[in-house]
């Protein structure tokens, strides 16, 4: 393994983004954050959008900082949240990408499933029918902006950002799999079905490429403008959860249960074959692509979005309450009677989260939540209960038993929540690494560059490099 060679990971979430350098020193992977920025959708004319040009500008800032900190940078790569896309015509962005929390897709989803049942659709592609899936977004696009798809190219968010930086227009498989636009068994576009069922033109889709594959180099004009070298690009496992799962420090991933805990909590297991049974559909599990032709059999849970929106609402009311403060508020309380269903659609859009939680509890016969601490504890307890329920469903569907849960991502820094999950689920919790997504991004770059052989060797490096906290 080549020592001291440095790789740049851009990890973009639905609330923030980071640029992180990674290199191997003394047989261990070391990380250095060099740039951080906020990312939040803006509202215009009743719709939510991402500020694509602002994101691109932040990536350029990160590239410039990285080139200064790490001369001779080996490569860079980008991972983001799933399902959202950008449209280009003649190399130009047609409009800012819609945010998946926009409400325009509800009627599009209903219209789509008048042509094919959810059961048949799931049996074909294995992707859980959820209102924000790319297929329904594209149907809404065709309905509301029919000219936008004429002669255009559709690229998922990480692919779109790569395209703007390198001029290479390809679609990476793990991010493409989030949108219900691929065939079930082969990593190929379901163009015939999408044309027949939704009228989507096949020409909007680009060449599919696997994770850990070369993706061109930084454009000459961009490099000149930034005053940096033309750095090679790599397509990592571009869906952030796929990158996080690559960073699981386990010897046998098929025996591991994971929760990638961020804005969303993705709970699942890595499998060699998709599971498209009626029970899997009814339990809201999906089959997304992973490294080396694996499937991420998982369910989407609302996750720390509940805490993020609560904190953002309170900040707008003049309450300066950090995430550490929220942990401290909840920890001394015994389990309360207040519970919500984290996945109830009422909690999905941006807005006043505390008010919605209070209203939910009141409408479900639980009475009034007495104070802010009890409200935060309600979120924690509800998420832990949801994890327990989902683990039971996963075990019943797969026929496997998991006594250990590997929780990945920034949510592992919340030690109270880790203890609560261990206690509630009755399972041992391995917490870490906290920077799993960025680590997985870097590992894929190392595989692409030949510094690592495969995912197994990558996970061995993670186990050597990042100590885990054990709960339960």
C-alpha positions in Angstrom: 0.0 0.0 0.0 1.4 3.3 -1.1 2.1 5.6 1.9 1.4 9.3 2.1 -0.5 9.5 -1.2 -3.4 11.9 -0.6 -7.0 11.6 -1.8 -9.8 14.3 -1.6 -13.3 13.3 -0.6 -16.2 15.7 -1.1 -19.1 14.5 1.1 -22.3 16.4 0.6 -25.2 15.8 2.8 -28.7 17.4 2.9 -27.6 19.9 5.5 -23.9 20.4 5.0 -20.9 19.5 2.9 -17.2 18.8 3.7 -13.9 18.4 1.8 -11.7 15.8 3.6 -8.2 14.7 2.7 -7.2 11.1 3.4 -3.8 9.4 3.3 -2.2 6.3 4.7 0.6 6.8 7.3 2.1 4.0 9.3 -0.4 1.6 7.9 -3.4 3.7 9.1 -5.8 5.9 7.2 -5.7 9.5 8.5 -8.2 12.2 7.7 -8.0 16.0 7.6 -11.0 18.2 7.1 -10.0 21.2 5.0 -13.3 22.8 4.1 -16.9 22.8 5.4 -20.0 24.5 4.2 -23.8 24.6 4.8 -26.2 23.1 2.3 -29.9 23.7 2.6 -32.7 23.9 0.0 -34.2 27.3 -0.9 -37.8 27.9 -1.6 -39.1 29.7 -4.8 -42.6 29.8 -6.1 -43.8 27.2 -3.6 -41.0 24.7 -4.6 -37.7 23.6 -3.0 -34.5 23.6 -4.9 -30.8 23.1 -4.4 -28.4 26.0 -5.2 -26.3 24.0 -7.7 -23.9 26.9 -8.5 -23.3 27.6 -4.9 -22.4 23.9 -4.3 -20.1 23.9 -7.3 -18.4 27.0 -6.0 -17.8 25.3 -2.6 -16.3 22.3 -4.4 -13.9 24.6 -6.3 -13.0 26.2 -3.0 -12.3 22.8 -1.5 -10.2 21.8 -4.6 -8.1 25.0 -4.2 -7.5 24.4 -0.5 -6.7 20.7 -1.1 -4.2 21.5 -3.8 -2.4 23.9 -1.5 -2.4 21.5 1.4 -1.6 18.4 -0.6 0.6 19.0 -3.7 0.4 16.1 -6.1 -3.1 15.1 -5.0 -3.9 11.6 -6.3 -7.6 12.1 -7.1 -10.9 13.5 -5.9 -14.4 12.1 -5.7 -17.9 13.3 -4.8 -20.7 11.5 -2.9 -24.1 13.0 -2.1 -27.6 12.1 -0.9 -29.7 10.0 -3.3 -32.5 10.5 -5.9 -32.0 14.2 -6.8 -30.8 15.1 -10.3 -29.8 17.9 -12.6 -30.7 18.4 -16.2 -28.2 19.7 -18.8 -28.6 20.7 -22.5 -25.5 21.5 -24.5 -23.5 21.4 -21.3 -25.6 24.1 -19.6 -27.7 23.6 -16.5 -31.4 23.9 -17.4 -32.6 24.8 -13.9 -31.6 24.3 -10.3 -32.2 20.8 -9.2 -35.4 20.2 -7.2 -35.0 19.0 -3.6 -36.5 15.6 -2.9 -38.6 17.2 -0.1 -40.5 19.2 -2.7 -44.2 18.2 -2.8 -44.7 18.1 -6.6 -44.2 14.3 -6.8 -47.2 13.1 -4.9 -49.7 13.3 -7.8 -47.0 12.1 -10.2 -46.5 9.0 -8.1 -50.3 8.3 -8.0 -50.5 8.7 -11.8 -47.6 6.4 -12.4 -49.0 3.6 -10.4 -52.3 3.7 -12.3 -50.2 2.2 -15.1 -48.4 -0.4 -13.0 -49.1 -1.5 -9.4 -46.6 -0.9 -6.7 -46.3 -4.7 -6.2 -45.4 -5.3 -9.9 -43.0 -2.4 -10.0 -41.2 -3.5 -6.8 -41.0 -7.1 -8.1 -39.3 -5.8 -11.2 -36.7 -3.4 -9.7 -36.6 -3.9 -6.0 -36.7 -0.2 -5.1 -39.3 0.7 -2.5 -41.9 3.1 -4.0 -41.3 6.3 -2.1 -42.7 9.7 -3.0 -39.2 11.2 -3.6 -37.9 8.5 -6.0 -36.3 9.9 -9.1 -38.8 8.1 -11.4 -41.6 10.1 -9.8 -39.6 13.3 -9.9 -39.0 12.8 -13.6 -42.7 12.2 -14.2 -43.4 15.5 -12.4 -40.8 17.2 -14.6 -42.3 15.9 -17.7 -45.8 17.1 -16.6 -44.7 20.5 -15.4 -41.7 21.3 -17.6 -42.1 19.1 -20.7 -39.5 21.0 -22.7 -36.9 20.4 -20.0 -36.4 16.7 -21.1 -36.1 17.5 -24.8 -32.6 16.8 -25.9 -31.3 17.0 -22.3 -29.1 14.8 -20.2 -30.1 13.7 -16.7 -27.3 13.3 -14.1 -27.7 12.5 -10.4 -26.2 15.1 -8.1 -22.7 13.7 -7.7 -22.5 12.9 -11.4 -23.7 16.4 -12.3 -21.0 18.0 -10.1 -18.4 15.7 -11.6 -19.6 16.7 -15.1 -19.2 20.4 -14.3 -15.7 19.9 -13.0 -14.4 17.4 -15.6 -16.7 17.5 -18.6 -17.2 13.7 -18.2 -20.9 12.8 -18.3 -21.4 9.3 -16.8 -23.8 7.8 -14.2 -22.4 5.9 -11.3 -24.4 2.7 -10.4 -24.9 3.1 -6.7 -26.4 6.6 -6.9 -28.5 5.6 -10.0 -29.9 2.7 -8.1 -31.6 5.0 -5.6 -34.1 6.3 -8.2 -36.1 3.2 -9.3 -34.8 3.7 -12.9 -32.6 0.6 -13.2 -33.5 -3.0 -14.0 -33.8 -5.3 -11.0 -31.1 -7.8 -11.7 -28.6 -6.0 -14.0 -27.1 -2.6 -13.6 -28.8 -1.3 -16.7 -31.3 1.6 -17.3 -34.9 0.4 -17.5 -35.5 2.6 -20.5 -38.2 0.5 -22.2 -40.3 0.4 -19.0 -39.7 4.1 -18.3 -40.7 5.0 -21.8 -43.8 2.8 -21.8 -45.0 3.7 -18.3 -44.0 7.3 -18.0 -43.1 8.6 -21.5 -39.6 9.3 -20.4 -37.1 9.7 -23.3 -34.3 7.2 -23.3 -31.9 9.9 -24.5 -31.7 11.5 -21.1 -29.7 8.6 -19.6 -25.9 8.4 -19.9 -23.4 5.6 -19.7 -23.5 3.7 -16.4 -20.2 3.1 -14.6 -19.3 1.0 -11.5 -18.0 2.6 -8.3 -14.2 2.9 -8.0 -13.8 3.8 -11.7 -11.9 6.7 -13.3 -13.9 9.8 -14.2 -11.7 12.1 -16.2 -9.6 15.0 -14.9 -10.3 18.5 -13.8 -11.1 20.7 -16.8 -8.2 22.7 -18.1 -10.0 26.0 -17.8 -11.2 25.3 -14.3 -7.7 24.3 -13.2 -6.2 27.4 -14.7 -8.8 29.7 -13.1 -8.2 28.1 -9.7 -4.4 28.0 -10.2 -4.2 24.3 -9.5 -3.1 21.1 -11.4 -5.5 19.1 -13.4 -6.4 16.6 -10.7 -7.8 13.1 -11.7 -11.4 12.3 -10.8 -12.8 9.0 -9.6 -16.4 7.9 -9.3 -16.6 6.5 -5.7 -19.7 4.7 -4.4 -21.4 8.0 -5.1 -24.5 7.5 -2.9 -23.4 8.5 0.6 -24.8 5.4 2.2 -23.0 3.2 -0.3 -19.7 4.9 0.7 -20.6 4.6 4.4 -21.3 0.8 4.0 -17.9 0.4 2.3 -16.4 1.8 5.5 -17.9 -0.9 7.7 -15.0 -2.4 9.7 -16.1 -6.0 9.6 -14.5 -9.2 8.5 -17.8 -10.7 7.2 -20.1 -8.0 5.9 -22.9 -10.5 5.2 -23.2 -11.1 8.9 -23.3 -7.4 9.8 -26.3 -5.2 10.4 -25.6 -1.5 9.8 -27.3 1.8 10.5 -25.8 4.8 8.6 -27.0 7.5 10.9 -27.3 11.1 9.6 -30.1 13.2 8.3 -31.6 9.8 7.3 -31.0 6.6 9.2 -30.4 3.8 6.7 -30.8 0.4 8.4 -29.9 -2.7 6.5 -27.5 -5.4 5.5 -25.2 -6.1 2.6 -26.5 -9.0 0.5 -25.3 -10.7 -2.7 -28.8 -10.9 -4.2 -31.8 -8.6 -4.0 -34.9 -9.5 -2.0 -38.1 -8.5 -3.8 -40.7 -10.4 -1.8 -44.1 -9.1 -0.8 -42.9 -9.0 2.8 -40.0 -6.8 1.9 -42.3 -4.5 0.0 -44.8 -4.3 2.9 -42.0 -3.6 5.4 -40.7 -0.8 3.2 -37.3 -2.3 2.4 -35.4 -1.4 -0.7 -32.5 -2.9 -2.7 -29.9 -0.4 -3.7 -26.6 -1.2 -5.4 -23.3 -1.4 -3.5 -19.7 -2.1 -4.1 -18.7 -5.2 -6.1 -22.2 -6.1 -7.3 -23.7 -6.2 -3.8 -27.1 -5.0 -2.7 -27.8 -2.7 0.2 -31.0 -4.2 1.5 -32.2 -1.4 3.7 -35.1 0.8 4.9 -35.1 4.6 5.2 -35.9 6.1 8.6 -36.2 9.8 9.1 -33.1 9.9 11.3 -31.5 13.0 12.8 -33.6 15.2 10.4 -36.0 15.4 13.3 -33.3 16.8 15.6 -31.9 19.1 12.8 -35.3 20.7 12.0 -36.1 21.0 15.7 -32.8 22.8 16.3 -33.3 25.0 13.3 -36.8 26.0 14.4 -35.6 26.8 17.8 -32.7 28.9 16.4 -35.3 31.0 14.5 -37.1 31.5 17.8 -33.9 32.8 19.4 -33.1 29.6 21.3 -29.4 28.7 20.8 -29.5 25.0 21.5 -26.7 22.8 20.1 -26.9 19.1 19.4 -24.7 18.5 22.5 -27.3 20.5 24.5 -30.1 18.4 23.1 -28.3 15.2 24.2 -27.8 16.7 27.7 -31.5 17.7 27.9 -32.7 14.2 27.1 -30.2 12.0 28.9 -31.5 12.6 32.5 -35.1 11.9 31.7 -36.5 8.4 32.1 -38.3 7.0 29.1 -41.4 9.1 28.7 -44.8 8.1 27.3 -44.4 10.3 24.3 -43.8 8.6 21.0 -44.1 9.5 17.3 -43.8 7.5 14.1 -40.5 9.0 12.7 -41.6 8.1 9.2 -45.0 9.7 9.3 -45.2 12.0 6.2 -46.1 14.9 8.4 -42.5 15.1 9.5 -41.0 15.0 6.0 -41.1 18.6 4.8 -39.0 21.4 6.2 -40.8 23.6 8.8 -41.7 23.9 12.5 -40.8 20.4 13.7 -41.5 20.9 17.4 -45.0 22.1 16.6 -45.7 19.0 14.5 -44.3 16.6 17.2 -46.5 18.2 19.9 -49.5 18.1 17.6 -48.9 14.4 16.7 -48.6 13.4 20.3 -51.8 15.3 21.3 -53.8 13.9 18.3 -52.7 10.4 19.3 -53.9 10.6 22.8 -50.6 11.1 24.5 -51.4 14.6 26.0 -49.2 17.7 25.8 -45.4 17.5 25.9 -44.5 19.5 29.0 -41.2 21.1 27.9 -38.4 21.1 25.3 -36.4 18.4 27.1 -39.3 16.0 26.9 -39.8 16.8 23.3 -36.1 15.9 22.5 -36.4 12.7 24.6 -39.5 11.8 22.5 -37.4 12.0 19.3 -34.7 9.8 20.8 -37.1 7.2 22.2 -39.1 7.1 19.0 -36.0 6.5 16.8 -34.7 3.8 19.1 -38.1 2.0 19.1 -38.2 2.3 15.3 -34.7 0.8 15.0 -35.8 -2.2 17.1 -38.9 -2.7 15.0 -37.0 -2.5 11.7 -34.3 -4.9 12.9 -37.0 -7.5 13.7 -38.5 -7.0 10.3 -35.1 -7.4 8.6 -34.3 -10.6 10.4 -37.7 -12.1 9.6 -37.4 -11.2 5.9 -33.8 -12.5 5.5 -33.9 -15.4 7.9 -30.8 -14.1 9.5 -30.1 -13.1 13.1 -27.9 -10.2 14.1 -26.6 -9.7 17.6 -24.5 -6.7 16.7 -25.4 -3.4 15.0 -22.6 -1.3 13.4 -23.8 2.3 13.6 -21.9 4.5 11.2 -21.7 8.3 10.6 -21.9 11.5 12.6 -24.7 10.3 14.8 -22.3 8.0 16.6 -20.9 11.0 18.5 -24.1 11.1 20.5 -23.1 8.7 23.2 -26.5 8.8 25.0 -28.3 7.8 21.9 -25.8 4.9 21.3 -26.5 3.6 24.8 -30.2 4.0 24.2 -30.2 2.1 21.0 -28.2 -0.8 22.6 -30.6 -0.9 25.5 -33.8 -0.7 23.4 -32.8 -3.2 20.7 -31.1 -5.6 23.1 -28.1 -5.8 20.8 -24.4 -4.8 21.1 -23.7 -1.6 19.3 -20.4 -0.9 17.6 -20.3 2.9 17.0 -18.0 4.2 14.3 -16.3 5.3 12.3 -18.0 8.8 12.6 -16.6 9.8 9.2 -17.7 6.6 7.5 -19.0 8.3 4.3 -15.9 10.3 3.6 -13.8 7.2 4.5 -15.7 5.1 2.0 -15.3 7.8 -0.6 -11.5 7.7 -0.1 -11.4 3.9 0.0 -13.1 3.7 -3.4 -10.5 6.2 -4.8 -7.7 4.0 -3.4 -9.2 0.9 -5.1 -9.5 2.8 -8.4 -5.9 3.9 -8.1 -4.6 0.4 -7.2 -3.6 1.2 -3.7 -6.2 -1.3 -2.3 -7.2 -4.5 -4.0 -10.9 -4.7 -3.1 -13.6 -3.9 -0.5 -12.3 -6.6 1.9 -8.8 -5.1 2.0 -10.4 -1.6 2.4 -12.4 -2.8 5.4 -9.3 -4.3 7.0 -7.7 -0.8 6.7 -10.7 0.8 8.4 -10.5 -1.7 11.3 -6.8 -0.9 11.8 -7.3 2.9 11.5 -10.4 3.8 13.6 -11.3 2.5 17.0 -14.9 1.7 17.7 -16.9 2.5 20.8 -18.8 -0.5 22.2 -22.2 -0.2 23.9 -24.3 -3.0 25.4 
